[in-house]
């Protein structure tokens, strides 16, 4: 049986380190040095807008500081990605004006396409909705995250967890 749960990267690292989870996928910034790691995916975040969104027309790249005055479509409270973006805004001394929060990236993309606001999403989610959205590169360093598969010890995993790790790696 697999119990899949989405959490912020630092919580994933803690769960794997404590033995509460056999495997995790977490961003390298979460302090994974005490865990064994294998590269999993490079997650690039982008800004999405409706094709006719007036505020950012003509731009191909922006920083978070450039868009803090915009209205956002955000993910539900507690969503790991939304927490990450909110922390970055706070580091700039700002905050996001979130007009609406919804569960799931597909819902975010749909509302952005309808003009409810802009959003920051993984590039893969933006590509799935490329016909209805405009995508801008997010220039901040934190917008490119190396995600790693991590375990206390890959050699000491159960046979089932080894199979899962092998299929993910």
C-alpha positions as a Markdown table, in Angstrom:
| # | Residue | x | y | z |
|---|---|---|---|---|
| 1 | Unk | 0.0 | 0.0 | 0.0 |
| 2 | Unk | 1.1 | 3.5 | -0.7 |
| 3 | Unk | 0.0 | 6.5 | 1.3 |
| 4 | Unk | 0.7 | 9.6 | -0.8 |
| 5 | Unk | 0.6 | 13.0 | 0.9 |
| 6 | Unk | 1.6 | 16.4 | -0.4 |
| 7 | Unk | 3.5 | 18.5 | 2.2 |
| 8 | Unk | 6.1 | 21.3 | 2.2 |
| 9 | Unk | 9.6 | 20.1 | 1.5 |
| 10 | Unk | 10.9 | 20.7 | 5.0 |
| 11 | Unk | 8.1 | 18.5 | 6.4 |
| 12 | Unk | 8.9 | 15.8 | 3.9 |
| 13 | Unk | 12.6 | 15.8 | 5.0 |
| 14 | Unk | 11.5 | 15.6 | 8.7 |
| 15 | Unk | 9.1 | 12.7 | 8.0 |
| 16 | Unk | 11.7 | 10.7 | 6.1 |
| 17 | Unk | 14.4 | 11.5 | 8.7 |
| 18 | Unk | 12.2 | 10.4 | 11.6 |
| 19 | Unk | 11.0 | 7.2 | 9.9 |
| 20 | Unk | 7.4 | 8.4 | 9.5 |
| 21 | Unk | 7.9 | 8.0 | 5.7 |
| 22 | Unk | 10.1 | 5.6 | 3.8 |
| 23 | Unk | 10.5 | 7.9 | 0.8 |
| 24 | Unk | 10.0 | 11.5 | -0.1 |
| 25 | Unk | 10.3 | 14.0 | -2.9 |
| 26 | Unk | 11.6 | 17.3 | -1.6 |
| 27 | Unk | 13.4 | 20.5 | -2.8 |
| 28 | Unk | 17.1 | 20.6 | -2.0 |
| 29 | Unk | 16.6 | 23.8 | 0.0 |
| 30 | Unk | 14.8 | 21.8 | 2.7 |
| 31 | Unk | 18.0 | 20.6 | 4.2 |
| 32 | Unk | 18.3 | 17.1 | 2.9 |
| 33 | Unk | 22.0 | 16.6 | 3.6 |
| 34 | Unk | 21.3 | 14.0 | 6.3 |
| 35 | Unk | 19.3 | 11.9 | 3.9 |
| 36 | Unk | 20.4 | 9.9 | 0.8 |
| 37 | Unk | 19.2 | 11.6 | -2.4 |
| 38 | Unk | 18.7 | 10.9 | -6.0 |
| 39 | Unk | 17.8 | 13.7 | -8.5 |
| 40 | Unk | 14.1 | 13.5 | -9.5 |
| 41 | Unk | 13.0 | 16.6 | -11.4 |
| 42 | Unk | 13.8 | 20.2 | -12.0 |
| 43 | Unk | 10.7 | 22.2 | -11.2 |
| 44 | Unk | 10.6 | 25.6 | -12.9 |
| 45 | Unk | 7.9 | 28.0 | -11.7 |
| 46 | Unk | 6.3 | 30.4 | -14.2 |
| 47 | Unk | 3.8 | 33.2 | -14.1 |
| 48 | Unk | 0.6 | 32.6 | -16.0 |
| 49 | Unk | -1.9 | 35.2 | -17.2 |
| 50 | Unk | -4.9 | 35.2 | -19.4 |
| 51 | Unk | -3.9 | 35.8 | -23.0 |
| 52 | Unk | -5.5 | 39.3 | -22.9 |
| 53 | Unk | -4.3 | 40.2 | -19.3 |
| 54 | Unk | -3.5 | 43.9 | -19.6 |
| 55 | Unk | -0.9 | 44.4 | -16.8 |
| 56 | Unk | 1.9 | 42.3 | -18.2 |
| 57 | Unk | 1.5 | 42.5 | -21.9 |
| 58 | Unk | 4.7 | 42.6 | -23.9 |
| 59 | Unk | 6.8 | 41.1 | -21.2 |
| 60 | Unk | 8.4 | 37.7 | -21.4 |
| 61 | Unk | 10.0 | 37.5 | -18.0 |
| 62 | Unk | 9.3 | 39.0 | -14.6 |
| 63 | Unk | 10.4 | 38.8 | -11.0 |
| 64 | Unk | 8.1 | 38.3 | -8.1 |
| 65 | Unk | 8.8 | 41.9 | -7.0 |
| 66 | Unk | 7.5 | 43.1 | -10.4 |
| 67 | Unk | 4.1 | 41.4 | -9.9 |
| 68 | Unk | 3.3 | 41.9 | -6.2 |
| 69 | Unk | 0.7 | 44.5 | -7.0 |
| 70 | Unk | -1.3 | 42.1 | -9.2 |
| 71 | Unk | -4.3 | 40.0 | -8.1 |
| 72 | Unk | -3.5 | 36.3 | -7.8 |
| 73 | Unk | -5.4 | 33.1 | -8.1 |
| 74 | Unk | -3.9 | 30.9 | -5.4 |
| 75 | Unk | -3.9 | 27.3 | -4.2 |
| 76 | Unk | -5.7 | 26.3 | -1.0 |
| 77 | Unk | -4.3 | 27.3 | 2.3 |
| 78 | Unk | -1.6 | 24.9 | 3.4 |
| 79 | Unk | -0.8 | 23.8 | -0.1 |
| 80 | Unk | 3.0 | 23.3 | -0.3 |
| 81 | Unk | 3.6 | 25.3 | -3.4 |
| 82 | Unk | 1.4 | 28.1 | -2.3 |
| 83 | Unk | 3.3 | 28.2 | 1.1 |
| 84 | Unk | 6.6 | 28.4 | -0.8 |
| 85 | Unk | 5.4 | 31.3 | -3.0 |
| 86 | Unk | 3.9 | 33.2 | 0.0 |
| 87 | Unk | 7.2 | 32.8 | 1.9 |
| 88 | Unk | 9.1 | 34.3 | -1.0 |
| 89 | Unk | 6.7 | 37.3 | -1.1 |
| 90 | Unk | 7.3 | 37.8 | 2.6 |
| 91 | Unk | 11.1 | 37.8 | 2.1 |
| 92 | Unk | 10.6 | 40.7 | -0.2 |
| 93 | Unk | 8.6 | 42.5 | 2.5 |
| 94 | Unk | 5.4 | 42.1 | 0.6 |
| 95 | Unk | 2.4 | 39.8 | 0.3 |
| 96 | Unk | 0.2 | 38.4 | -2.4 |
| 97 | Unk | -3.2 | 39.8 | -3.0 |
| 98 | Unk | -5.0 | 36.5 | -3.5 |
| 99 | Unk | -8.4 | 37.1 | -5.0 |
| 100 | Unk | -9.5 | 33.4 | -4.9 |
| 101 | Unk | -8.0 | 30.2 | -3.6 |
| 102 | Unk | -8.9 | 26.8 | -5.2 |
| 103 | Unk | -7.7 | 23.2 | -4.8 |
| 104 | Unk | -5.5 | 22.0 | -7.7 |
| 105 | Unk | -3.5 | 23.5 | -10.5 |
| 106 | Unk | -6.0 | 22.7 | -13.1 |
| 107 | Unk | -8.5 | 24.9 | -11.3 |
| 108 | Unk | -5.9 | 27.7 | -11.0 |
| 109 | Unk | -5.2 | 27.6 | -14.7 |
| 110 | Unk | -8.9 | 27.6 | -15.6 |
| 111 | Unk | -9.6 | 30.7 | -13.5 |
| 112 | Unk | -6.5 | 32.5 | -14.7 |
| 113 | Unk | -7.6 | 31.8 | -18.3 |
| 114 | Unk | -11.0 | 33.4 | -17.5 |
| 115 | Unk | -9.3 | 36.5 | -16.2 |
| 116 | Unk | -9.7 | 36.1 | -12.4 |
| 117 | Unk | -6.0 | 37.0 | -11.8 |
| 118 | Unk | -2.5 | 35.8 | -12.4 |
| 119 | Unk | -0.8 | 32.8 | -10.8 |
| 120 | Unk | 2.6 | 31.2 | -10.3 |
| 121 | Unk | 2.6 | 27.5 | -11.3 |
| 122 | Unk | 5.0 | 24.8 | -12.3 |
| 123 | Unk | 6.0 | 25.1 | -16.0 |
| 124 | Unk | 4.5 | 21.7 | -16.7 |
| 125 | Unk | 1.0 | 22.9 | -15.6 |
| 126 | Unk | 1.3 | 26.0 | -17.7 |
| 127 | Unk | 2.2 | 23.9 | -20.8 |
| 128 | Unk | -0.9 | 21.7 | -20.3 |
| 129 | Unk | -3.0 | 24.9 | -20.7 |
| 130 | Unk | -0.8 | 26.7 | -23.2 |
| 131 | Unk | -3.7 | 27.3 | -25.7 |
| 132 | Unk | -5.6 | 29.5 | -23.2 |
| 133 | Unk | -2.8 | 31.0 | -21.1 |
| 134 | Unk | 0.2 | 33.2 | -21.6 |
| 135 | Unk | 3.4 | 32.1 | -19.6 |
| 136 | Unk | 6.2 | 34.4 | -18.4 |
| 137 | Unk | 9.5 | 33.2 | -17.1 |
| 138 | Unk | 9.9 | 33.9 | -13.4 |
| 139 | Unk | 13.5 | 35.3 | -13.0 |
| 140 | Unk | 13.9 | 34.7 | -9.2 |
| 141 | Unk | 16.5 | 32.1 | -8.2 |
| 142 | Unk | 14.0 | 30.3 | -6.0 |
| 143 | Unk | 11.7 | 29.7 | -9.0 |
| 144 | Unk | 13.9 | 26.9 | -10.2 |
| 145 | Unk | 13.8 | 24.0 | -7.7 |
| 146 | Unk | 15.8 | 20.8 | -7.8 |
| 147 | Unk | 13.5 | 18.1 | -6.5 |
| 148 | Unk | 15.2 | 15.0 | -5.1 |
| 149 | Unk | 13.9 | 11.6 | -4.1 |
| 150 | Unk | 15.2 | 11.0 | -0.6 |
| 151 | Unk | 15.3 | 8.2 | 1.9 |
| 152 | Unk | 17.2 | 7.4 | 5.1 |
| 153 | Unk | 19.0 | 4.6 | 3.2 |
| 154 | Unk | 17.9 | 3.4 | -0.2 |
| 155 | Unk | 19.6 | 0.0 | 0.5 |
| 156 | Unk | 17.6 | -0.5 | 3.7 |
| 157 | Unk | 14.2 | 0.1 | 2.2 |
| 158 | Unk | 11.5 | -2.6 | 2.1 |
| 159 | Unk | 11.4 | -4.5 | -1.2 |
| 160 | Unk | 8.2 | -2.7 | -2.1 |
| 161 | Unk | 9.7 | 0.7 | -1.3 |
| 162 | Unk | 12.8 | -0.2 | -3.4 |
| 163 | Unk | 10.5 | -1.0 | -6.3 |
| 164 | Unk | 8.8 | 2.3 | -6.0 |
| 165 | Unk | 12.1 | 4.2 | -5.7 |
| 166 | Unk | 13.4 | 2.4 | -8.7 |
| 167 | Unk | 10.3 | 3.3 | -10.8 |
| 168 | Unk | 10.6 | 7.0 | -9.7 |
| 169 | Unk | 14.3 | 7.2 | -10.2 |
